[in-house]
Amino acid sequence: MTTELLRIDGVTKAYPGVVANSDVSFAISKGEIHALLGENGAGKSTLVKMIYGLVKPDSGSMALHGQPYAPARPSAARNSGVAMVFQHFSLFEALNVAENVALGMENPPPMRTLAEKISAVSTEYGLPLDPTRRVGDLSAGERQRVEIVRCLLQDPKLLIMDEPTSVLTPQEVDILFQTLRQLSAEGTAILYISHKLEEIRALCDEATILRRGKVVGTCTPRDVSARDMAEMMVGAVLTPPARSARKDWGDAHAALEVTGLSAASPIPFGTSLKDITFSVQRGEVLGIAGVAGNGQDELLLALSGELRSAPEMVKCFGSPIGDTPPNARRALGFVAAPEDRLGHAAAPDMSLVENAFLSGAVRKTLTRNGFIDWSKTKRWAEEVVAQYDVRTPGTWVAARALSGGNLQKFLIGRELSQAPEVVIINQPTWGVDAAAAAFIRQEILDRAQDGAAVVVISQDLDDLLEVSDRFAALNEGRLTPARPTEGLTVDEIGLMMGGAHGMEVAHHG
Amino acid sequence: MFVLEKRPSPSQFWTYATPVLAVILTMIAGGAMFALLGKDPFIAIRTIFWDPLFGEFAFYLRGQLLVKAGPLILIAVGLSLGFRAGIWNIGAEGQYIIGAIFGAGVGLAVFPTETRWIFPVMIVAGAFGGWLWAMIPAILKTRFNTNEILVSLMLVYVAQTILSKAATGFLRNPQGMGFPGSRNFSTYPAARNVELIQESGMHWGVVAAFIAVIAAYVLLQRHMLGFQIKLAGQAPRAARFAGVQPTRLVVLCMGISGALAGLAGMFEVSGPAGQISIDFASGYGFTAIIVAFLGRLNPLGILLAGLVMALTYVGGEMASTNLNLPSAAIQAFQGMLLFFLLAVDLLSNYRIRLLNGRAV
């Protein structure tokens, strides 16, 4: 078990204006599950891209099996036995499983042989997959299995997994971990990238912690508390969000009331909403969990006004608004933060000032007789940047020039600083670092305290458990009845989210 | 070897430098083409770009410049709004023709009444005609999701058929001794689009073009609608999130571009062209598409691009008569301009990095 598989030695990689990795060294042994832990922008992605041959280091060296290792491209890395499962899947929805796997291979065998191989590998590792099913019909967890099986077919010595659990239910996570442990027992090393500390404690043998491109510590996760690891990762002491007792606003009607909402998805391969019913009072946070692709995007569209429904299906303080467009809802106090930042919540090539105007025009009265008050918009954008600690050279930069986490802070700030009555957020902390996530959660709670009704849709259970008063889950476009968050167990939450989506526990053959 | 690297933000410098670079590259490649045709490339380029402004006949040709640039700019400004929003009105030529027929029709209907209201009413009629013609693809798109590129383009040919019917039939000059073509507006002062300053080429259409440039500039920089147009073109989903109604935008953009093209046609028929004739359509509606892109879909850029394009027209005509260049060579030359413009456009969003070298 102590034989060294991969050694990284003093690797440095700089991009214009930022050093992504500075003198990073660590080693992975055969069969070891090694965690790479760090905030967003800490340099995890750059590091694994170098190992996978997507990026070349400026200096430093790598060695695989004691031999110098410098893959020029991913195919070279794959030939050396390094495989990677990306956070975002690269699958074609219109093709079936076997066809997708074949597309990633240099010399794919005949389809029938390949299908047999897929079935064999997937049953061996407890990842049941039907090679003839179309990927567009698979759940996110099943799609991940396709990616994993695709890697396993190459018989890898090192498997890199980038944030693999963000799309899984707790039960699916358990099953994935069993598969990974089985692989590890067979001698495959796993480089596991995550910021979810409890998972790392449950799974990993060793951890390397990165902060601002440098290795700031190594530890054996089982022996260290999650809190200590988080503080090493952030370099500061974290305070969990504080919440005070809820006020009773004594309203006759709920701030947001959704009754029997059904709507066809406007998104290709999307999930239609089926008979969704819930209500949120002022000062209350409703958390909506669910694995990606179960109707979260559609629910946000239906609440923001981008997807219209029958008037009575959505009500605000008792008045029907299901058929009103986004800006009419904003006038009533609605704000919405979609999950997809570039292209939906923001226009990538427009400046932060223009992007501030995009959703703030109505509530911040940034227009006069149809003419835009740019100086007022700019002042407000600067306020958001300052208040939400958005790291940017200025408000004139294009939205796409910001890192994911910084843009998320800006976009959440843009919505929450509009004195909202009803807040709908999809994936509030997606891709932001631990400190920023804590800050965003606190801001959400503060808005609720100010009297806003808040709906948080998230795949991150930590988000939901920390902020929500009541908890519901989306599964294939249907919403479970909401239950008080207090006292819910992770098992119960998992079952609300649809259990294990038919997964089996790994059984080694 | 080199690679292309996406810039974090679009380069301000290259946004303005690419049109200039495109003109220079066109001169080089065009010069090479003229050399291959056996002409002296320097004389050819000089004839096209220099002589109309400062040569022997410049006093006359400078006026021609505004006459040609006016309709190009007027149409291109309208088109650029739609293009920015991702709405592709390719049929400005047809809207130009229908605008001319409507405008001329109103004027000719009341011939020979002399009142100062005739010309303003003709302006309104011309704009209305262009708008009406543009509404056909707009409504078909919003109602039945047809492709506005195809429909607006096809309607150009319909408009041309109507034009020849007008010239030989319902608008034919009753005193024209059977020749095709309407009465000439030069003989009808009240309905005439006069040259405002002698020999300058400045007529009401040019004034309208300048007004359109300024209005479009203000619209895009300061007005909500301009913002929505830009947003819809750059990020359609973000536009819906911002409350932009795509159908309303289609109708508005098609309407504006159609009305401006119609205006251009009306000013042309009552001024420089003088009459509705079979060969009235001279391709302004198509060339304006090049002008719109050459000007980077920016109103001020279009103003300059319209003047440059007019220069290649006027100069090109000179070159083909003086140097015996085939007119196809001139068209190829104008085509090169668009080609290079689109090609070097890449530089504003990407940088070229030489492998083992520094970024450019």
Boltz contact constraints between the chains, C-beta under 6 A:
constraints:
  - contact:
      token1: [A, 306]
      token2: [B, 240]
      max_distance: 6.0
  - contact:
      token1: [A, 325]
      token2: [B, 243]
      max_distance: 6.0
  - contact:
      token1: [A, 326]
      token2: [B, 243]
      max_distance: 6.0
  - contact:
      token1: [A, 327]
      token2: [B, 243]
      max_distance: 6.0
  - contact:
      token1: [A, 343]
      token2: [B, 235]
      max_distance: 6.0
  - contact:
      token1: [A, 343]
      token2: [B, 237]
      max_distance: 6.0
  - contact:
      token1: [A, 344]
      token2: [B, 237]
      max_distance: 6.0
  - contact:
      token1: [A, 344]
      token2: [B, 238]
      max_distance: 6.0
  - contact:
      token1: [A, 344]
      token2: [B, 241]
      max_distance: 6.0
  - contact:
      token1: [A, 347]
      token2: [B, 231]
      max_distance: 6.0
  - contact:
      token1: [A, 347]
      token2: [B, 234]
      max_distance: 6.0
  - contact:
      token1: [A, 347]
      token2: [B, 235]
      max_distance: 6.0
  - contact:
      token1: [A, 347]
      token2: [B, 238]
      max_distance: 6.0
  - contact:
      token1: [A, 349]
      token2: [B, 234]
      max_distance: 6.0
  - contact:
      token1: [A, 358]
      token2: [B, 242]
      max_distance: 6.0
  - contact:
      token1: [A, 367]
      token2: [B, 224]
      max_distance: 6.0
  - contact:
      token1: [A, 370]
      token2: [B, 223]
      max_distance: 6.0
  - contact:
      token1: [A, 370]
      token2: [B, 224]
      max_distance: 6.0
  - contact:
      token1: [A, 371]
      token2: [B, 222]
      max_distance: 6.0
  - contact:
      token1: [A, 371]
      token2: [B, 223]
      max_distance: 6.0
  - contact:
      token1: [A, 372]
      token2: [B, 222]
      max_distance: 6.0
  - contact:
      token1: [A, 397]
      token2: [B, 9]
      max_distance: 6.0
  - contact:
      token1: [A, 398]
      token2: [B, 9]
      max_distance: 6.0
  - contact:
      token1: [A, 401]
      token2: [B, 8]
      max_distance: 6.0
  - contact:
      token1: [A, 401]
      token2: [B, 9]
      max_distance: 6.0
